[in-house]
Amino acid sequence: MNPDILVSLRNKLNIPATELLATVSILHESWGGDPTAWVVSVTDSSPKAFTTNHGKLVPWPLEDILEYQKLLAQAQKNATLALELIGNGPTSS
């Protein structure tokens, strides 16, 4: 969908998107989420983020992005702990 994201936003959601600012990968803790999000410039508005849900284009609200960031931080801590416990992490010699 990346090459057509601006057209899709305009035609499917009536969002006056003017420029693709970033394409980002999303990791999900369970199945069901699609792996990509886009941040776009929008006429007369601040930039907005969008993703897809089972292929359907949907907004990616700030609250969800902040929650996603918290989940990633916790996952990083968990992975680091597991590596340390099995002797392959930052504290191993």
MOVENFEN-V474606 format. One record per helix or strand of 3 or more residues. SS is the DSSP state (A for helix, B for strand). FROM is the first residue (numbers start at 0). TO is the last residue. If there is no record, write none. Layout:
ss:SS from:FROM to:TO
ss:SS from:FROM to:TO
//
This chain:
ss:A from:1 to:12
ss:B from:16 to:24
ss:B from:35 to:41
ss:B from:47 to:52
ss:B from:55 to:58
ss:A from:61 to:84
//
